[in-house]
Amino acid sequence: MDMVEIVSLGAQFFNQSPANTQAIDENSIFSALSHLLDGNAQAQNVNLQTVIKTLNQADLSNIANSWLGNEVNANISATNITTIFSTEKLATFAAELKMPEQDVILGLQDALPTMIDQASPGGDIDHNLLIQPSGEIHGIDDLMDINNLKSFASTFFGKK
């Protein structure tokens, strides 16, 4: 699965959640989820690792591990959703969807576990999902990725 498929699946689960999403189409949810996860409207640069990192830092690694692993995904509480995302980010997300914040949280409780689970078939978030699009080198960390390094070298030395 690529990131577009993962965010699409998240939008689908968000839409089917107990949240009141009757007036919202899945394309709007897709775009808003992408923005919430630090990506653009096309799901480029979506960062799921931040969610896992935040869960681990908040002593919620049992939830993170269940989403990454092959067992049943643990449920996440509304309080834990507010631990992952700042009040400001949740308010922006809710405003983008024109939904009350409590409905947004209900939707995220269904969407996030599914997205992380699908992005981590081997127990870690698939490295290929984290690679910057070819040719986009923004800093030294991007050069450390072997695919970006190959792309950079081929550009630099004029070979493909």
C-alpha positions in Angstrom: 0.0 0.0 0.0 1.2 3.5 -0.7 0.4 6.5 1.5 -2.5 7.6 -0.7 -4.1 4.3 -0.2 -3.5 4.4 3.5 -4.9 7.8 4.0 -7.9 6.8 1.8 -8.5 3.9 4.0 -8.3 6.2 7.1 -10.8 8.5 5.5 -13.1 5.5 4.8 -12.9 4.3 8.5 -13.3 7.9 9.7 -16.4 8.2 7.6 -17.8 4.9 8.9 -17.1 5.8 12.5 -19.7 6.8 15.1 -18.9 10.4 14.3 -21.5 12.4 12.5 -20.0 12.6 9.0 -23.2 12.7 7.0 -22.5 16.1 5.4 -18.8 15.3 4.7 -17.4 13.4 1.7 -14.4 11.1 1.9 -12.3 13.4 -0.3 -12.6 16.2 2.3 -11.7 13.8 5.1 -8.8 12.5 3.0 -7.4 16.1 2.6 -8.0 17.0 6.3 -6.3 13.8 7.5 -3.4 14.5 5.3 -3.1 18.0 6.7 -3.5 16.7 10.3 -0.6 14.3 9.7 1.7 17.1 8.4 1.2 16.3 4.7 -0.4 18.1 1.8 -3.8 17.5 0.4 -2.5 14.7 -1.8 -1.0 12.8 1.2 2.6 13.7 0.3 4.9 13.9 3.3 2.3 12.5 5.7 4.1 11.6 8.9 2.7 8.5 10.7 5.9 8.0 12.7 5.1 11.2 14.8 1.9 9.4 16.0 3.9 6.4 17.1 6.6 8.5 18.7 4.1 10.5 20.6 2.3 7.4 21.9 5.6 5.9 23.0 6.6 9.2 24.8 3.2 9.2 26.6 3.8 5.7 28.0 1.2 4.4 25.5 3.6 2.0 23.7 1.2 -0.9 24.3 -1.3 0.9 21.9 1.5 1.7 19.4 2.8 -1.8 19.5 -0.7 -3.3 18.9 -1.1 -1.1 15.8 2.3 -1.9 14.5 2.1 -5.6 15.3 -0.1 -8.3 13.8 -2.4 -8.7 16.7 -5.8 -7.0 17.2 -5.4 -3.2 17.3 -5.9 -1.7 20.7 -8.6 0.9 21.1 -7.5 4.5 21.8 -9.4 6.8 24.1 -10.5 10.3 23.3 -8.0 11.5 26.0 -5.2 9.7 24.2 -6.2 11.3 20.9 -5.7 14.7 22.6 -2.3 13.5 23.7 -1.2 12.7 20.2 -2.5 16.0 18.7 -2.4 19.4 20.2 -5.6 21.3 20.9 -4.7 23.7 18.1 -4.2 20.8 15.5 -7.5 19.2 16.5 -9.3 22.5 16.3 -7.8 23.2 12.8 -8.8 19.7 11.7 -12.3 20.1 13.1 -12.7 23.5 11.4 -11.4 22.1 8.1 -14.2 19.4 8.2 -16.7 21.8 9.8 -17.4 19.2 12.5 -17.5 19.5 16.3 -14.2 18.4 17.9 -15.8 15.5 19.8 -16.9 14.0 16.4 -13.5 14.5 15.0 -12.0 12.6 17.9 -14.5 9.7 17.4 -13.4 9.5 13.7 -9.8 9.5 14.6 -10.3 6.7 17.1 -11.3 4.5 14.2 -9.0 5.9 11.5 -5.6 6.1 13.2 -5.3 2.4 14.3 -6.2 1.3 10.8 -3.8 3.6 9.0 -0.9 2.7 11.3 -1.7 -1.0 11.0 -1.8 -0.9 7.2 1.4 1.2 7.0 3.3 -1.3 9.2 3.0 -4.8 7.7 6.3 -5.9 9.2 6.0 -4.3 12.6 7.5 -1.0 11.7 6.2 1.7 9.4 7.2 0.7 5.9 10.4 2.6 5.1 9.2 3.2 1.5 6.3 5.2 2.8 8.8 7.6 4.4 11.0 8.4 1.5 10.8 11.9 0.1 9.8 11.9 -3.6 12.8 11.4 -5.8 14.9 14.4 -6.2 13.6 16.3 -3.2 16.5 16.7 -0.9 15.7 19.1 1.9 18.5 18.4 4.4 21.3 16.1 5.4 18.8 13.6 6.8 17.2 13.1 3.4 20.6 12.3 2.0 21.0 9.5 4.6 18.1 7.6 2.8 19.8 5.3 0.3 17.2 6.0 -2.5 17.6 9.7 -2.2 21.4 9.3 -2.0 21.3 7.3 -5.3 19.1 9.9 -6.9 21.3 12.7 -5.7 24.4 10.9 -6.9 22.9 10.2 -10.3 22.0 13.9 -10.7 25.3 15.1 -9.5 27.3 12.7 -11.8 24.9 12.9 -14.7 24.1 9.2 -14.8 20.8 7.4 -14.3 
